[in-house]
């Protein structure tokens, strides 16, 4: 019985470690460590696109000091995963760490990705009424893209 408990704890520790690695360094870099995206899905118990998005349910939400209309979503200062422009009701996200993973590793098309992210932001961060745009007319880092 003790061996079974140790094995379970070891597996849970590995899963948590992989999730932390994804948050810190991104899906692509973490997948390389375990020989690919499919292995990462199996080892981390992230099997669906919503499982992946739910990794980011605990982002710090802060108001930008430099641009008061912006809300920043991040784990570390100067490392924003998402930025919400409250005036224009546009959410911009880290294209490489979120958008591309949903497209390339989970096979979502543009419409499905937008819909899933919109639902997730509504449920987790209480953001609703977000509009779709392709106009990136605020000065944000080039990695950010409008999503919904």
Steps between C-alpha positions, in 0.01 A plus 500: 500500500783741587664435162175579322464826692862596419442424132185712492673789677796478262269508197303794639826682571613442140168627363520815713863554402411478131212743545733744676753457219231579240400815689861615531645409161204421278352190342747469212815508713351261754386260227857483372613376842263201489539409134199676354160647553315169516728379780448827685124457474523151648747584776335823613136388466430792265295329235264768373530866400303608808736298723781704346326835551415406857873501576464877489206534739721649770669790323559817699264769373643852534430841356777646287671792670612643166169457316203503741255360241699176481457203730799264508483125560828345610705292740802734502539872449588585139389153388139552397316206350192709425412867484142628506426843353189596698419799279497301175396172665780309329710224655854449369691187591841344474472357152772239539412375848122475456360555151747284306469216751124491454543501124801274451481256790125479554393550137257788550414725208469878533128504579519220757802661667326836527182344638681285755712789626198726518308244710805436721561872564132543587498214747841547662561876483143627465573672168196524280399715207843472344500582129703346219757721331802476278608859561799513735510875545627523855871478568553148630790263453495331161426155648152607601209442268133589537304188571137577555 
